Structure formats: structure tokens, C-alpha cells
């Protein structure tokens, strides 16, 4: 029985950087709304993921 193939990353470091930049752009436009807290948290989580 062959061993299963190793999982490949779905997103690259460059993808995380681009998504994080897009989230920051959007966050600046909604900064005075209650929803901005969710996007701020997402922005920081994406930054943490880039460091891996």
C-alpha cells in the first residue's frame, strides 16, 4: 500500500500578503462600523500566518 501524498499549501506567502493588503484597504473604508473589529482581527491573523 502506497503512502498518501503530502498535503500541499493552498495559499502562498505572496497570497497572504495580497489578501492582507486588500483587507487593510477595506478596513480603512469601514473603520467606524461595528464590522471593522472582525476585519481588524482577520488582518492580524493573516499577519501571523505569514510568519509561519
N, C-alpha and C positions, 0 to 999 in steps of 0.2 A: 504494500500500500504506500503510495507516494505521499510525502508530507505536503500539507497545504502551502500555497504560496504566501509569502509575506505580504501583509497589507501595505498598500501604497498611500502616501499622503494625498488627500483630496485637494487641499489648498497649499500653495507655496508661500514662502515668506513674503514674496512680492505681492501675492494676492491679499494677504493680511494687511500689508501696508496700504494698498489701494482701497480696501474696504474701510480701514480705519480713517483714511483721509476723507472718504465720502461721508462717513458717519460724523466726523468733525464738522464738515461743511453743513450738513443738515442740522446738526446740533446748534450751530450758531444762528440758524434761522428760527429755531423753536425754543430758544433758551429761556423764555419767560412762560413756558407752558408746563403743566404737571408731567407731561410725557417726556420732557427733557431729562428727567432723572434716569429713566430707563436707557436712553441713548447715551448718557454720560457713563453709566455702568458698562454698557456694551463697549464703548470706546476704550475704557480702561482694561476690560477683559481682552480685547483684541491686542492691546499693547503687551499684556502679559503673555499672550500666546506667541507673539513674535519673538520673545526671548528664549523660547524653547529650542 
